[in-house]
């Protein structure tokens, strides 16, 4: 693996660790909020907004890491029926669809984040002190990371010699 590949893997590892931290944060924040409401009859106003926005962060930062780990849902009942070149073509088709989707997310996420930055948009219902552009910026970052990871997966599928032969062809044991 190249040094750029290792660096990219490190970025994905950091994103995955951040997602793990956000899961723990959500559990603790909600538990504390429930306890303060039950025992002291007040809620911590920021908890709802922080937990809502952390779900957005978890989805977009975790997508590329999960793709690298091959954790996304696949229709194994269908995919397992394909072998050799047809399976590679199917994988490349899935990668192409993912590339288009992640490129759209990166492009429009950048556009929306920039527009919110220029307009100074805030979430006045939950977190008035935090510009929404900061939170929305995770969408193009996550989209770009997913795009790069899908490129890597597509390249690996296209250049791999493993599982190329159709069943019954020469070289099939």
N, C-alpha and C positions, 0 to 999 in steps of 0.2 A: 504494500500500500504506500502511496506517495505521502510526502509530508503534508500536502494540501488535504489529502483524504483523512489523515490523522487529525489535522486541525479542525476539519469539518466535523469529524466524529466527536471531537472534544466540545465543539459548540453544541452539538446535539445532546451530548451527555449533560452539559450545563442546563440546557433547556429542559431536559427530562428531570433533572434534580430540582429545578425551579417549580415544575409542575407538582412534584412530590411534596415540596415545601408548601405549595398553595393548598393541597389537599389537607395537610395537617393543620395549616392555618385556619381553613374553613371549619374543620371539626372543632377546634379549640374556640374560635370566635363565636360560633353558633352556640356551643355549650355554655360559654360564659354569658352570652346574651340571654339565653333561656334562664340561667341561674339568677342573673340580676333582675330579670323581670319577675321571677317567682318569689325571690327573697326580699327584694328591695323596691319592687313595683316601678322600675324604670328600665328602659332599653338603651343600648348603646347605638346611637343614630347611625354611625358610620358602618356598622357591621353588615347591614343589608346591602348597601351599595358596594362595599368591598367584596363581599362574597359573590354578588352578581357579576361584577366585573372580573373577578378571579376565574370564574367559569369560562369567560371569553378567552382570557389569557391561557388557561389550561388547554382549551381546545386547539388554539392556533399554535402555541409553543410546543405542544405535545405531538402534533400530527406528524412532523418529520421524524422525530425520534421513534414514534410508533411504527412508521413506515420502514425505517431502518431495521427495526426488530421484527418485521413481518407480522405485526400484531393487528393490522387492519383486517376487517372481515373479508373473507373470500368464499366464494361459493364452491367449496371443495367437491361437492357432488357433481358439479359440472366440470370444474377444472381438472379433476382426476381422470376424466375420460379422455383427455388430450395427452399426446405423447410427442416427443421429438420436435420437429419443426413447427407443427401446428400448435403445440403448447407454447413455444417461444413467440409465435405470432400472436397468440392470445394474450400473453404477458405484455408484449409490446403494445398491443391495442389498449390494454388496461392502463399502461404507463402513459400512453398518448392522451387518453381521456383525463387522467390525473394531472398531466402537464398543463392541459388547457384550463382545467378548473383552478389549479394553483396559480397560474398566470393571471387569470381573471381576478382572483382574490388579491393577489399582490398589486395589480394595477388599480383596481377600484378601491382597495384599502388605502393605497397611497393617496389617491385622489380625494377620498372622503376625509382622511386624516389631515391632509393639507388644507382642505376647505374649512374644516373645523378649527384648525390652528389659526388661519387667517381671520375667521369670524369670531374667534375667542369663545367658542361654544363650551358651556359647562353643563353638567348634569344637575339641574337645579332641584330635582326631587330627592337625590340621594347624597351626592358629594359636591357641594357647591364650590369647594376650594380647589378641586382638581379639574384642570382643562380636559375635556373629553378627547382631545387629539392625542394626549399621552396614552390613554387606554386603547384608543382605536389604532394606534401605531403598531400594536402587536399583530394586527391582521396582515398588513403587508410583510412584516418581518417573518411571520409564520408561513405565509404563502410563498415567500422567496425561499425559505429553508426547505419547504416541502417540494418546491419546484426543483431545487438542486438535488435533493435526495432522490426524486423520481428520475432525473437525468442519470444519476449514478446507477440506479436500478436498471434503467433501460439499457445503458451501456453494458452493464454486466450481462444482462440477458442476451443482448445482440452479439456479444463477443465470446460468450461462454461456449465451449466445445461439449460440455456435459449435456446429456439428454437431447442430442441433436438427431440421432438416428430414429427413424420410425420403427415400431415393433415389426420384427420379421426381416428388417434390412440387414445388410452385411454389417458385422460388428456387434449385432444384438446377441447377447449370450443367452 
